[in-house]
Amino acid sequence: MNRFENSYALLPENFYSITPPTPVANPKLLKWNTELAQDLGLKFESLHEKENIFSGNLPLNGTPIAQKYAGHQFGQFNPDLGDGRAHLLTEVISPNGERYDIALKGSGKTPYSRGGDGRAWLGPILREYIVSEAMHNLGIPTTRSLAIVSSGEPVYREAKMPGAIITRIAKSHIRIGTFQWFAAISDIKNLKILLDYSIKRHYPDASSTAEFLRAVSLKQARLVAEWMRVGFIHGVMNTDNCLISGETIDYGPCAFMDEYNPDKVFSSIDNFGRYSFSNQSKVIIWNLAQLASALLMLHDDDQNTLEIFQEIINETSTYLSKEYYTQFASKLGIVTPDDKDKRLVDDLLTILAGETADFTNFFSKITNDEKPFKFMMKTPYLTWEKKWQNRVKSIPDAKPTMRQANPVIIPRNHIVEKAIQSALSGDFEPFYSLNKALQKPYDYTGQCNFLNAPKEDEKVTATFCGT
């Protein structure tokens, strides 16, 4: 039996607006995540029920809401954001007692739509499903996708596009920007309510504001280190896209690197590389400092608290650096890296950048003791390889460690685009096949048609914020 609650909707009215999704004409279920539904304990009577609930035509439990938040977008503070095309339907309590939000995206206008139509078209919806589920299977904390429903209505962007709605599952949708919203309007009472609610929901062991900040910071730091382990570039790390639960959210201009390039950017609007691959570690520390700034208002700018918060941010930066090298050392079979291993990692990445080597394929090949790249026979690499082999020869679990750290398959940008284009033409088989292949990213025994790096004319160099 479905167990629903609405704890966030019981918070004061300044946290959200009560607003229903906009009904659609002809909802059709395109994808249902059976495994996720089972994990959440969700059961529905019919296809008709799924199509109408997850298109927004029928309520699920209680009254849908649109959440209010602010945020820094590419470094510029916007005090007036919020769910412009999303509706939080309810919270579900899973069979193991965990609480998750069930929210629709692309479900129509809200008071925060800022002139937009509140809709989404099918391409970005398919992309979010593919990448979010791939991230889950890679073992990286993420929001997940439960369902895709076509609206049966067009969405107008550069051209006429098919409309669709995705159902997103998250431990919550509380963002750094949620705290910034109350801080920006100096609503200390509700800022404290938000803190207490967030602690109870996510960090019940935190007994103070400082402990909460530390817990959130360490989770976000580890998340970014895990992104970098698999070559993932989020693309739009605004503070309103950082969940305090430590889950990845907002799969807009995101992508996985093909060739390794620390300065790689995929967002078509990131003209200065703010959210490049290597800058992600810097940006998350900056974002966490904005959270600390908002929380500081609860302590009336107390100097002692300020110093404690600064120390936490500094500690997080140190932790992130350590976690980054731990993640990359694991790709080389090193379980507990020492200071010399940092140089080993850095030297390798310098070689890969200079050779524009395929990031995923390189690490999966050395996991299999293969040498397919020409540069692997050159002196710089051979010198590095000798040092690496000397380092790992006495580590009995080196290979199993590498197999758990180095995916053999990622959602390649060009293959994702092909699956999307095929679906837009009415053929969803490539979309279904790709999702199935991505369920086992660390399976070195299987055969897969989605492993190859793109040819020159297949490369995807920029992605867009899907709207």
Buried (B, 14 or more C-beta within 10 A) or exposed (E): EEBBBBEBBEBEEBBBBEBBBBBBEEBBBBBBBEEBBEBBBBEBEEEEEBBBBBBBBBBBBBBBBBBBBBBBBBEEEBEEBBBBBBBBBBBBBBEEEEBBBBBBBBBBBBBBBEEEBBBBBBBBBBBBBBBBBBBBBBBBBBBBBBBBBBBBBEBEBEEEBBBBBBBBBBBBBBBBBBBBBBBBEEBEEBBBBBBEBBBEBBBEEBEEBBBBBBBBBBBBBBBBBBBBBBBBBBBBBBBBBBBBBBBBBBBBBBBBBBBBBBEBBBBEBBEEEBBBBBBBBBBBBBBBBBBBBBBBBBBEEEEEBBEBBEEBBEBBBEBBBBBBBBBBBBBBBBBEBEEEBBEBBEBBBBBBBEBEBBBBBBBBBBBBEEEEBEBBEEEBBEEBBEBBEEBBEEBEEBBEBBBBBBBBBBBBBBBBBBBBEBBBEEEBEBBBBBBEBBEBBBBBEEEBEBBEBBEEEBEBEBBBBBB
